[in-house]
Amino acid sequence: GDHYKKLAIQPWAAMEAWMTREQFVGYLTGNVIKYMARNKESVAEDHKKAAHYLQKLIELEAKP
């Protein structure tokens, strides 16, 4: 969401710095699962959120 864009330090950047790579991958994976598992009438927003976390996972896996 836009509410994170106003922060000086992005939560992902802090988590990635403080967590091990394995922990951060687990965090991202867990959020993908969480948003995909939600059961609502309109799932488009949750699918976008899941895609957002999945894109971060893809970017992380591309790093050496």
PyMOL Python script that loads the backbone (N, CA, C, O; Angstrom):
from pymol import cmd

cmd.read_pdbstr("""\
ATOM      1  N   GLY A   1       0.801  -1.189   0.000  1.00  0.00           N
ATOM      2  CA  GLY A   1       0.000   0.000   0.000  1.00  0.00           C
ATOM      3  C   GLY A   1       0.850   1.262   0.000  1.00  0.00           C
ATOM      4  O   GLY A   1       2.059   1.226   0.229  1.00  0.00           O
ATOM      5  N   ASP A   2       0.192   2.357  -0.259  1.00  0.00           N
ATOM      6  CA  ASP A   2       0.874   3.651  -0.273  1.00  0.00           C
ATOM      7  C   ASP A   2       1.351   4.098   1.102  1.00  0.00           C
ATOM      8  O   ASP A   2       2.259   4.923   1.205  1.00  0.00           O
ATOM      9  N   HIS A   3       0.749   3.561   2.156  1.00  0.00           N
ATOM     10  CA  HIS A   3       1.109   4.002   3.500  1.00  0.00           C
ATOM     11  C   HIS A   3       2.566   3.718   3.841  1.00  0.00           C
ATOM     12  O   HIS A   3       3.121   4.403   4.700  1.00  0.00           O
ATOM     13  N   TYR A   4       3.204   2.753   3.219  1.00  0.00           N
ATOM     14  CA  TYR A   4       4.608   2.459   3.478  1.00  0.00           C
ATOM     15  C   TYR A   4       5.555   3.386   2.725  1.00  0.00           C
ATOM     16  O   TYR A   4       6.709   3.547   3.120  1.00  0.00           O
ATOM     17  N   LYS A   5       5.080   3.991   1.652  1.00  0.00           N
ATOM     18  CA  LYS A   5       5.935   4.832   0.821  1.00  0.00           C
ATOM     19  C   LYS A   5       6.402   6.086   1.546  1.00  0.00           C
ATOM     20  O   LYS A   5       7.408   6.682   1.161  1.00  0.00           O
ATOM     21  N   LYS A   6       5.693   6.490   2.578  1.00  0.00           N
ATOM     22  CA  LYS A   6       6.040   7.701   3.326  1.00  0.00           C
ATOM     23  C   LYS A   6       7.136   7.454   4.365  1.00  0.00           C
ATOM     24  O   LYS A   6       7.689   8.411   4.907  1.00  0.00           O
ATOM     25  N   LEU A   7       7.452   6.222   4.645  1.00  0.00           N
ATOM     26  CA  LEU A   7       8.442   5.897   5.661  1.00  0.00           C
ATOM     27  C   LEU A   7       9.863   6.109   5.145  1.00  0.00           C
ATOM     28  O   LEU A   7      10.155   5.873   3.973  1.00  0.00           O
ATOM     29  N   ALA A   8      10.740   6.560   6.044  1.00  0.00           N
ATOM     30  CA  ALA A   8      12.142   6.774   5.661  1.00  0.00           C
ATOM     31  C   ALA A   8      12.833   5.453   5.344  1.00  0.00           C
ATOM     32  O   ALA A   8      13.639   5.374   4.416  1.00  0.00           O
ATOM     33  N   ILE A   9      12.520   4.427   6.110  1.00  0.00           N
ATOM     34  CA  ILE A   9      13.082   3.097   5.892  1.00  0.00           C
ATOM     35  C   ILE A   9      11.922   2.156   5.589  1.00  0.00           C
ATOM     36  O   ILE A   9      10.981   2.040   6.375  1.00  0.00           O
ATOM     37  N   GLN A  10      11.997   1.494   4.456  1.00  0.00           N
ATOM     38  CA  GLN A  10      10.939   0.571   4.073  1.00  0.00           C
ATOM     39  C   GLN A  10      11.011  -0.684   4.947  1.00  0.00           C
ATOM     40  O   GLN A  10      12.103  -1.191   5.204  1.00  0.00           O
ATOM     41  N   PRO A  11       9.862  -1.190   5.406  1.00  0.00           N
ATOM     42  CA  PRO A  11       9.872  -2.388   6.244  1.00  0.00           C
ATOM     43  C   PRO A  11      10.619  -3.563   5.619  1.00  0.00           C
ATOM     44  O   PRO A  11      11.320  -4.288   6.325  1.00  0.00           O
ATOM     45  N   TRP A  12      10.483  -3.763   4.306  1.00  0.00           N
ATOM     46  CA  TRP A  12      11.197  -4.862   3.651  1.00  0.00           C
ATOM     47  C   TRP A  12      12.698  -4.690   3.797  1.00  0.00           C
ATOM     48  O   TRP A  12      13.412  -5.661   4.049  1.00  0.00           O
ATOM     49  N   ALA A  13      13.179  -3.478   3.642  1.00  0.00           N
ATOM     50  CA  ALA A  13      14.624  -3.225   3.742  1.00  0.00           C
ATOM     51  C   ALA A  13      15.124  -3.553   5.140  1.00  0.00           C
ATOM     52  O   ALA A  13      16.191  -4.145   5.299  1.00  0.00           O
ATOM     53  N   ALA A  14      14.356  -3.170   6.151  1.00  0.00           N
ATOM     54  CA  ALA A  14      14.736  -3.470   7.525  1.00  0.00           C
ATOM     55  C   ALA A  14      14.719  -4.980   7.774  1.00  0.00           C
ATOM     56  O   ALA A  14      15.659  -5.526   8.353  1.00  0.00           O
ATOM     57  N   MET A  15      13.667  -5.642   7.343  1.00  0.00           N
ATOM     58  CA  MET A  15      13.560  -7.089   7.552  1.00  0.00           C
ATOM     59  C   MET A  15      14.664  -7.838   6.823  1.00  0.00           C
ATOM     60  O   MET A  15      15.255  -8.774   7.360  1.00  0.00           O
ATOM     61  N   GLU A  16      14.934  -7.418   5.600  1.00  0.00           N
ATOM     62  CA  GLU A  16      15.984  -8.083   4.831  1.00  0.00           C
ATOM     63  C   GLU A  16      17.338  -7.905   5.498  1.00  0.00           C
ATOM     64  O   GLU A  16      18.174  -8.808   5.454  1.00  0.00           O
ATOM     65  N   ALA A  17      17.565  -6.744   6.120  1.00  0.00           N
ATOM     66  CA  ALA A  17      18.834  -6.487   6.809  1.00  0.00           C
ATOM     67  C   ALA A  17      18.938  -7.254   8.117  1.00  0.00           C
ATOM     68  O   ALA A  17      20.017  -7.728   8.474  1.00  0.00           O
ATOM     69  N   TRP A  18      17.837  -7.381   8.830  1.00  0.00           N
ATOM     70  CA  TRP A  18      17.858  -7.998  10.156  1.00  0.00           C
ATOM     71  C   TRP A  18      17.676  -9.510  10.135  1.00  0.00           C
ATOM     72  O   TRP A  18      18.129 -10.200  11.048  1.00  0.00           O
ATOM     73  N   MET A  19      17.025 -10.027   9.115  1.00  0.00           N
ATOM     74  CA  MET A  19      16.759 -11.471   9.045  1.00  0.00           C
ATOM     75  C   MET A  19      17.825 -12.167   8.211  1.00  0.00           C
ATOM     76  O   MET A  19      18.506 -11.554   7.389  1.00  0.00           O
ATOM     77  N   THR A  20      17.945 -13.461   8.449  1.00  0.00           N
ATOM     78  CA  THR A  20      18.777 -14.244   7.551  1.00  0.00           C
ATOM     79  C   THR A  20      18.036 -14.339   6.225  1.00  0.00           C
ATOM     80  O   THR A  20      16.836 -14.071   6.154  1.00  0.00           O
ATOM     81  N   ARG A  21      18.748 -14.717   5.189  1.00  0.00           N
ATOM     82  CA  ARG A  21      18.100 -14.874   3.880  1.00  0.00           C
ATOM     83  C   ARG A  21      16.961 -15.894   3.975  1.00  0.00           C
ATOM     84  O   ARG A  21      15.879 -15.683   3.428  1.00  0.00           O
ATOM     85  N   GLU A  22      17.218 -16.992   4.669  1.00  0.00           N
ATOM     86  CA  GLU A  22      16.205 -18.044   4.823  1.00  0.00           C
ATOM     87  C   GLU A  22      14.967 -17.517   5.551  1.00  0.00           C
ATOM     88  O   GLU A  22      13.843 -17.835   5.163  1.00  0.00           O
ATOM     89  N   GLN A  23      15.157 -16.728   6.584  1.00  0.00           N
ATOM     90  CA  GLN A  23      14.025 -16.152   7.316  1.00  0.00           C
ATOM     91  C   GLN A  23      13.224 -15.206   6.432  1.00  0.00           C
ATOM     92  O   GLN A  23      11.993 -15.222   6.442  1.00  0.00           O
ATOM     93  N   PHE A  24      13.935 -14.383   5.670  1.00  0.00           N
ATOM     94  CA  PHE A  24      13.259 -13.411   4.804  1.00  0.00           C
ATOM     95  C   PHE A  24      12.476 -14.117   3.703  1.00  0.00           C
ATOM     96  O   PHE A  24      11.356 -13.715   3.387  1.00  0.00           O
ATOM     97  N   VAL A  25      13.050 -15.157   3.121  1.00  0.00           N
ATOM     98  CA  VAL A  25      12.345 -15.949   2.110  1.00  0.00           C
ATOM     99  C   VAL A  25      11.091 -16.565   2.735  1.00  0.00           C
ATOM    100  O   VAL A  25      10.032 -16.585   2.107  1.00  0.00           O
ATOM    101  N   GLY A  26      11.206 -17.062   3.954  1.00  0.00           N
ATOM    102  CA  GLY A  26      10.055 -17.632   4.652  1.00  0.00           C
ATOM    103  C   GLY A  26       8.966 -16.611   4.901  1.00  0.00           C
ATOM    104  O   GLY A  26       7.781 -16.907   4.746  1.00  0.00           O
ATOM    105  N   TYR A  27       9.364 -15.410   5.287  1.00  0.00           N
ATOM    106  CA  TYR A  27       8.408 -14.320   5.508  1.00  0.00           C
ATOM    107  C   TYR A  27       7.652 -13.997   4.220  1.00  0.00           C
ATOM    108  O   TYR A  27       6.425 -13.898   4.217  1.00  0.00           O
ATOM    109  N   LEU A  28       8.391 -13.837   3.142  1.00  0.00           N
ATOM    110  CA  LEU A  28       7.767 -13.514   1.862  1.00  0.00           C
ATOM    111  C   LEU A  28       6.853 -14.641   1.392  1.00  0.00           C
ATOM    112  O   LEU A  28       5.736 -14.393   0.937  1.00  0.00           O
ATOM    113  N   THR A  29       7.325 -15.869   1.502  1.00  0.00           N
ATOM    114  CA  THR A  29       6.548 -17.037   1.082  1.00  0.00           C
ATOM    115  C   THR A  29       5.266 -17.147   1.896  1.00  0.00           C
ATOM    116  O   THR A  29       4.194 -17.411   1.351  1.00  0.00           O
ATOM    117  N   GLY A  30       5.381 -16.944   3.192  1.00  0.00           N
ATOM    118  CA  GLY A  30       4.214 -17.003   4.069  1.00  0.00           C
ATOM    119  C   GLY A  30       3.160 -15.984   3.690  1.00  0.00           C
ATOM    120  O   GLY A  30       1.965 -16.275   3.739  1.00  0.00           O
ATOM    121  N   ASN A  31       3.591 -14.799   3.315  1.00  0.00           N
ATOM    122  CA  ASN A  31       2.633 -13.767   2.919  1.00  0.00           C
ATOM    123  C   ASN A  31       1.981 -14.081   1.579  1.00  0.00           C
ATOM    124  O   ASN A  31       0.803 -13.779   1.385  1.00  0.00           O
ATOM    125  N   VAL A  32       2.719 -14.676   0.658  1.00  0.00           N
ATOM    126  CA  VAL A  32       2.106 -15.111  -0.605  1.00  0.00           C
ATOM    127  C   VAL A  32       0.992 -16.112  -0.296  1.00  0.00           C
ATOM    128  O   VAL A  32      -0.120 -15.998  -0.813  1.00  0.00           O
ATOM    129  N   ILE A  33       1.303 -17.087   0.547  1.00  0.00           N
ATOM    130  CA  ILE A  33       0.313 -18.110   0.915  1.00  0.00           C
ATOM    131  C   ILE A  33      -0.885 -17.474   1.610  1.00  0.00           C
ATOM    132  O   ILE A  33      -2.031 -17.804   1.304  1.00  0.00           O
ATOM    133  N   LYS A  34      -0.624 -16.569   2.540  1.00  0.00           N
ATOM    134  CA  LYS A  34      -1.703 -15.912   3.293  1.00  0.00           C
ATOM    135  C   LYS A  34      -2.679 -15.207   2.360  1.00  0.00           C
ATOM    136  O   LYS A  34      -3.892 -15.386   2.474  1.00  0.00           O
ATOM    137  N   TYR A  35      -2.154 -14.412   1.444  1.00  0.00           N
ATOM    138  CA  TYR A  35      -3.041 -13.660   0.560  1.00  0.00           C
ATOM    139  C   TYR A  35      -3.745 -14.545  -0.460  1.00  0.00           C
ATOM    140  O   TYR A  35      -4.865 -14.236  -0.869  1.00  0.00           O
ATOM    141  N   MET A  36      -3.119 -15.629  -0.876  1.00  0.00           N
ATOM    142  CA  MET A  36      -3.768 -16.540  -1.819  1.00  0.00           C
ATOM    143  C   MET A  36      -4.845 -17.376  -1.132  1.00  0.00           C
ATOM    144  O   MET A  36      -5.796 -17.810  -1.783  1.00  0.00           O
ATOM    145  N   ALA A  37      -4.712 -17.605   0.164  1.00  0.00           N
ATOM    146  CA  ALA A  37      -5.642 -18.469   0.882  1.00  0.00           C
ATOM    147  C   ALA A  37      -6.894 -17.742   1.365  1.00  0.00           C
ATOM    148  O   ALA A  37      -7.858 -18.383   1.784  1.00  0.00           O
ATOM    149  N   ARG A  38      -6.887 -16.431   1.311  1.00  0.00           N
ATOM    150  CA  ARG A  38      -8.054 -15.694   1.786  1.00  0.00           C
ATOM    151  C   ARG A  38      -9.265 -16.009   0.924  1.00  0.00           C
ATOM    152  O   ARG A  38      -9.149 -16.222  -0.283  1.00  0.00           O
ATOM    153  N   ASN A  39     -10.422 -16.036   1.559  1.00  0.00           N
ATOM    154  CA  ASN A  39     -11.663 -16.354   0.854  1.00  0.00           C
ATOM    155  C   ASN A  39     -12.604 -15.169   0.977  1.00  0.00           C
ATOM    156  O   ASN A  39     -13.242 -14.969   2.010  1.00  0.00           O
ATOM    157  N   LYS A  40     -12.681 -14.391  -0.085  1.00  0.00           N
ATOM    158  CA  LYS A  40     -13.552 -13.222  -0.121  1.00  0.00           C
ATOM    159  C   LYS A  40     -14.364 -13.252  -1.410  1.00  0.00           C
ATOM    160  O   LYS A  40     -14.097 -14.034  -2.323  1.00  0.00           O
ATOM    161  N   GLU A  41     -15.351 -12.385  -1.451  1.00  0.00           N
ATOM    162  CA  GLU A  41     -16.116 -12.256  -2.696  1.00  0.00           C
ATOM    163  C   GLU A  41     -15.230 -11.670  -3.786  1.00  0.00           C
ATOM    164  O   GLU A  41     -15.234 -12.136  -4.925  1.00  0.00           O
ATOM    165  N   SER A  42     -14.469 -10.640  -3.420  1.00  0.00           N
ATOM    166  CA  SER A  42     -13.570 -10.003  -4.381  1.00  0.00           C
ATOM    167  C   SER A  42     -12.131 -10.299  -3.983  1.00  0.00           C
ATOM    168  O   SER A  42     -11.628  -9.748  -3.004  1.00  0.00           O
ATOM    169  N   VAL A  43     -11.477 -11.153  -4.729  1.00  0.00           N
ATOM    170  CA  VAL A  43     -10.123 -11.570  -4.377  1.00  0.00           C
ATOM    171  C   VAL A  43      -9.048 -10.804  -5.131  1.00  0.00           C
ATOM    172  O   VAL A  43      -7.859 -11.035  -4.910  1.00  0.00           O
ATOM    173  N   ALA A  44      -9.440  -9.901  -6.012  1.00  0.00           N
ATOM    174  CA  ALA A  44      -8.464  -9.203  -6.857  1.00  0.00           C
ATOM    175  C   ALA A  44      -7.406  -8.472  -6.031  1.00  0.00           C
ATOM    176  O   ALA A  44      -6.220  -8.541  -6.354  1.00  0.00           O
ATOM    177  N   GLU A  45      -7.812  -7.781  -4.983  1.00  0.00           N
ATOM    178  CA  GLU A  45      -6.849  -7.033  -4.152  1.00  0.00           C
ATOM    179  C   GLU A  45      -5.879  -7.976  -3.459  1.00  0.00           C
ATOM    180  O   GLU A  45      -4.681  -7.694  -3.412  1.00  0.00           O
ATOM    181  N   ASP A  46      -6.362  -9.082  -2.922  1.00  0.00           N
ATOM    182  CA  ASP A  46      -5.478 -10.053  -2.281  1.00  0.00           C
ATOM    183  C   ASP A  46      -4.536 -10.697  -3.285  1.00  0.00           C
ATOM    184  O   ASP A  46      -3.383 -10.972  -2.954  1.00  0.00           O
ATOM    185  N   HIS A  47      -4.994 -10.940  -4.489  1.00  0.00           N
ATOM    186  CA  HIS A  47      -4.117 -11.500  -5.524  1.00  0.00           C
ATOM    187  C   HIS A  47      -3.022 -10.505  -5.889  1.00  0.00           C
ATOM    188  O   HIS A  47      -1.886 -10.899  -6.151  1.00  0.00           O
ATOM    189  N   LYS A  48      -3.358  -9.226  -5.908  1.00  0.00           N
ATOM    190  CA  LYS A  48      -2.337  -8.197  -6.169  1.00  0.00           C
ATOM    191  C   LYS A  48      -1.301  -8.172  -5.051  1.00  0.00           C
ATOM    192  O   LYS A  48      -0.105  -8.035  -5.308  1.00  0.00           O
ATOM    193  N   LYS A  49      -1.765  -8.304  -3.812  1.00  0.00           N
ATOM    194  CA  LYS A  49      -0.839  -8.317  -2.675  1.00  0.00           C
ATOM    195  C   LYS A  49       0.061  -9.553  -2.742  1.00  0.00           C
ATOM    196  O   LYS A  49       1.266  -9.457  -2.507  1.00  0.00           O
ATOM    197  N   ALA A  50      -0.515 -10.699  -3.059  1.00  0.00           N
ATOM    198  CA  ALA A  50       0.278 -11.919  -3.193  1.00  0.00           C
ATOM    199  C   ALA A  50       1.312 -11.758  -4.295  1.00  0.00           C
ATOM    200  O   ALA A  50       2.461 -12.169  -4.138  1.00  0.00           O
ATOM    201  N   ALA A  51       0.911 -11.164  -5.403  1.00  0.00           N
ATOM    202  CA  ALA A  51       1.831 -10.945  -6.521  1.00  0.00           C
ATOM    203  C   ALA A  51       2.967 -10.011  -6.122  1.00  0.00           C
ATOM    204  O   ALA A  51       4.102 -10.175  -6.570  1.00  0.00           O
ATOM    205  N   HIS A  52       2.657  -9.033  -5.281  1.00  0.00           N
ATOM    206  CA  HIS A  52       3.666  -8.085  -4.806  1.00  0.00           C
ATOM    207  C   HIS A  52       4.752  -8.818  -4.001  1.00  0.00           C
ATOM    208  O   HIS A  52       5.944  -8.591  -4.212  1.00  0.00           O
ATOM    209  N   TYR A  53       4.338  -9.684  -3.091  1.00  0.00           N
ATOM    210  CA  TYR A  53       5.294 -10.471  -2.306  1.00  0.00           C
ATOM    211  C   TYR A  53       6.037 -11.465  -3.186  1.00  0.00           C
ATOM    212  O   TYR A  53       7.232 -11.691  -2.993  1.00  0.00           O
ATOM    213  N   LEU A  54       5.346 -12.056  -4.145  1.00  0.00           N
ATOM    214  CA  LEU A  54       5.978 -13.003  -5.057  1.00  0.00           C
ATOM    215  C   LEU A  54       7.033 -12.307  -5.916  1.00  0.00           C
ATOM    216  O   LEU A  54       8.096 -12.871  -6.176  1.00  0.00           O
ATOM    217  N   GLN A  55       6.742 -11.094  -6.354  1.00  0.00           N
ATOM    218  CA  GLN A  55       7.726 -10.342  -7.139  1.00  0.00           C
ATOM    219  C   GLN A  55       8.979 -10.068  -6.316  1.00  0.00           C
ATOM    220  O   GLN A  55      10.092 -10.135  -6.837  1.00  0.00           O
ATOM    221  N   LYS A  56       8.803  -9.759  -5.037  1.00  0.00           N
ATOM    222  CA  LYS A  56       9.958  -9.535  -4.164  1.00  0.00           C
ATOM    223  C   LYS A  56      10.773 -10.827  -4.030  1.00  0.00           C
ATOM    224  O   LYS A  56      12.003 -10.796  -4.033  1.00  0.00           O
ATOM    225  N   LEU A  57      10.080 -11.953  -3.914  1.00  0.00           N
ATOM    226  CA  LEU A  57      10.769 -13.253  -3.854  1.00  0.00           C
ATOM    227  C   LEU A  57      11.564 -13.499  -5.121  1.00  0.00           C
ATOM    228  O   LEU A  57      12.707 -13.952  -5.053  1.00  0.00           O
ATOM    229  N   ILE A  58      10.986 -13.211  -6.265  1.00  0.00           N
ATOM    230  CA  ILE A  58      11.679 -13.392  -7.542  1.00  0.00           C
ATOM    231  C   ILE A  58      12.927 -12.516  -7.593  1.00  0.00           C
ATOM    232  O   ILE A  58      13.992 -12.969  -8.011  1.00  0.00           O
ATOM    233  N   GLU A  59      12.793 -11.266  -7.169  1.00  0.00           N
ATOM    234  CA  GLU A  59      13.950 -10.355  -7.137  1.00  0.00           C
ATOM    235  C   GLU A  59      15.034 -10.871  -6.198  1.00  0.00           C
ATOM    236  O   GLU A  59      16.222 -10.813  -6.518  1.00  0.00           O
ATOM    237  N   LEU A  60      14.623 -11.371  -5.046  1.00  0.00           N
ATOM    238  CA  LEU A  60      15.584 -11.895  -4.071  1.00  0.00           C
ATOM    239  C   LEU A  60      16.324 -13.101  -4.624  1.00  0.00           C
ATOM    240  O   LEU A  60      17.536 -13.221  -4.447  1.00  0.00           O
ATOM    241  N   GLU A  61      15.609 -13.992  -5.291  1.00  0.00           N
ATOM    242  CA  GLU A  61      16.234 -15.183  -5.857  1.00  0.00           C
ATOM    243  C   GLU A  61      17.188 -14.845  -7.000  1.00  0.00           C
ATOM    244  O   GLU A  61      18.096 -15.622  -7.297  1.00  0.00           O
ATOM    245  N   ALA A  62      16.992 -13.701  -7.639  1.00  0.00           N
ATOM    246  CA  ALA A  62      17.872 -13.284  -8.730  1.00  0.00           C
ATOM    247  C   ALA A  62      19.208 -12.741  -8.211  1.00  0.00           C
ATOM    248  O   ALA A  62      20.186 -12.652  -8.952  1.00  0.00           O
ATOM    249  N   LYS A  63      19.229 -12.377  -6.914  1.00  0.00           N
ATOM    250  CA  LYS A  63      20.472 -11.862  -6.312  1.00  0.00           C
ATOM    251  C   LYS A  63      21.405 -13.025  -6.030  1.00  0.00           C
ATOM    252  O   LYS A  63      20.962 -14.119  -5.682  1.00  0.00           O
ATOM    253  N   PRO A  64      22.703 -12.780  -6.184  1.00  0.00           N
ATOM    254  CA  PRO A  64      23.678 -13.862  -5.889  1.00  0.00           C
ATOM    255  C   PRO A  64      23.729 -14.215  -4.415  1.00  0.00           C
ATOM    256  O   PRO A  64      24.492 -15.095  -4.017  1.00  0.00           O
TER     257      PRO A  64
END
""", "prot")
cmd.dss("prot")
cmd.show_as("cartoon", "prot")
cmd.util.cbc("prot")
cmd.orient("prot")
